[in-house]
């Protein structure tokens, strides 16, 4: 559990569905550990795409903040530990079309089956699968193979994905806290410009 900004924490957990040796660019091509977020919003403690393999640090954080817990997911494949979180903390599972907590915005990615989360005070963007950490640093769009399920007859290509992500350039972003790969913790707006140019 790492505190990236006041009230904003990120942790990683080993994904149980990860398999070694995936072909580069394939739907299984992602690092074994995935990133998860917990944020102290003005009225609630917000978790985004939580996957929990060690409860102790999260228990301490939830108990220390003493406010209701809300769980948001960025896309349908990121259910992860949300049901266990709901049971353990009495959390509300809030869908992408429900109003977000105060201090949090939903950023739908048109036609890409994803609704990113923007945390206003720390200026942090939390993508699901459409933006990944680049092994060389910065960001990269997800491989086209990750989009095949969106439209099996005519899956979106890289150009369509970049066009759908273009509205992100209008956000004031300091960090991009990706699920897959290393996050961008400073000058996220520049990282977005670089990947979407």
Buried (B, 14 or more C-beta within 10 A) or exposed (E): BEEBBEBBBBBBBEBEEEEEEEEEEEBEBBBEBBBBBBBBBEEBBBBBBBBBEEEEEBEEBBEEBEBBBBBBBBBEBBBBBBEBBBEBBEBBBBEBEEEBBEBBEBBBBEBBBBBBBBBBBBBBBBBBBBBBBBEEEBBBBBBBBBBEEBEEEEBBEEEBBBBBBEEBEEBEBBBBBBBBBBBBBEBBBEBBBBBBE
